[in-house]
Amino acid sequence: MQSKDSPIELTFRHAGKEKPGCRAVRRSGGRLGQMLKFIGPAFIVSVAYIDPGNFATNIEGGSVYNYTLIWVILWSNVLAIFLQTMSAKLGIATGHNLPEMCAKAYSKRVNRVFWVLAEVGAMATDLAEFLGGTLGLNILFRMPMFYAGLLTGLLTFFICCLERYGQKLVEIVIAGFVAVVGAAYLLELFLARPDWAQVGWHTVVPSLPDGHALILAAGMLGATVMPHVIYLHSQLVRHRCGNGSAEEKRHHFKMEKIDIAIAMNIAFCVNAAMVAVSAAVFFRHGMVVDTMQQAQQSLTPLLGPLSGGAFGIALLASGLSSSAVGTMAGQTVMQGFVNLSIPVNLRRLITMLPALVIIAAGVNPMQALVWSQVALSFILPLPVLQMLSIAGKRKWMGEMVNRPWEQALGIAAAAVIIAMNALLLVLTFTGQA
């Protein structure tokens, strides 16, 4: 008897042959069932938008500038939705991830440069994520930082090993971590009781009081819109890339936009909550917070032990999940640009070293987190411009090629990022930042 295909996924055939790496999703089970089959890639990506770098920039921003910088979170999230949508569309339309398409579109020499710059961004990302997990263990269990760092590495290895059992399991685990962080900050909001009128006003009215606020704004942007997940999203959608027909691609893209809208707006709410809680607790009491430990220790007497514990759990969940996602993105970058494959465990050992050096040297982890996010804002224009150059060509994208307004919006987004970085450099070298 011939076996039946799975009711959820089947390997599709094209011209009598199976096309490796792609799976078609049957349209069965009703509208909700259809949506649930496509939910997942954006939730993996969203972890990068609530990673420990966000904790650092958002807490410092709220404690120093009250609610003033919440508008940065809003517009960073709008930009994130646009860029992740474009990345997903590229992966669905071409059947390849962004680094692989760069390998097709550019010379080997150019791709080596792209790879080096992407790896610099990956190092900054890994530093922030690894430090976050380490700080979470230190805060929750009073574990010495160095040993907490080693344990973070072991826990990350375990999460990465789940990938061998399928992407869907990883998506479920990561979504669980996102839920933990979201629940923790929902509790923090309830306990902190922020001024909602001020939250609403500063969400829609932009303001940069001084040069240091610009540094934090650049850090918030780098922490929210992260280069490595732009590369990763185009890879993750391939798991459900359909049978290759125009109809399947359009349906897949429609479902993925819903996935992105849900996941990115959850990330926005968590980030805005971080700033609001920091402003309501720290700024209100005249406290400038410059370490994660100080943040947790200050929350406990001001809001109670439940708040301090929730903060530590959220930081740990964020650090462990985002560290695993960073590893997945790093492998996508290496294999795509230069067809280089390094075992995941070896790569994790290599990327652990900078964080362990910083811990051993006694560098303030929170300041290291902030500056790592600023570095990411300088790397960010690269994947944006790469996407625009490929997504604007019909020979790569077919009927899903970017429309003129999409190209114009992408160019405007890249220009804003570059202008902010240029202004930051000017202020830094003139001593005004």
Buried (B, 14 or more C-beta within 10 A) or exposed (E): EEEEEEEBBBBBEEEEEEBEEBBBBEEEEEEEEBBEBBBBBBBBBBBBBBBBBBBBBBBBBBBBBBBBBBBBBBBBBBBBBBBBBBBBBBBBBBBBBBBBBBBEBBEEEEBEEBBEBBBBBBBBBBBBBBBBBBBBBBBBEEBEBEBBBBBBBEBBBEBBEBBEEEBBEBBEBBBEBBEBBBBBBEBBBEBBEBBEEBBEBBBEEEBBEEBBBBBBBBBBBBBBBBBBBBBBBBBBBBBBBBBBEEEBBBBBBEBBBBBBEBBBEBBBBBBBBBBBBBBBBBBBEEBEBBBBBBBBBBBBEBBEEBBBBBBBBBBBBBBBBBBBBBBBBBBBBBBBBBEEEEEBBEBBEEBBEBBBEBBEEEEEBBBBBBBBBBBBBBBBBBBBBBBBBBBBBEEBBEEBBBEEEBBEBBBEBBEBBBEBBEBBEEBBEEEEB
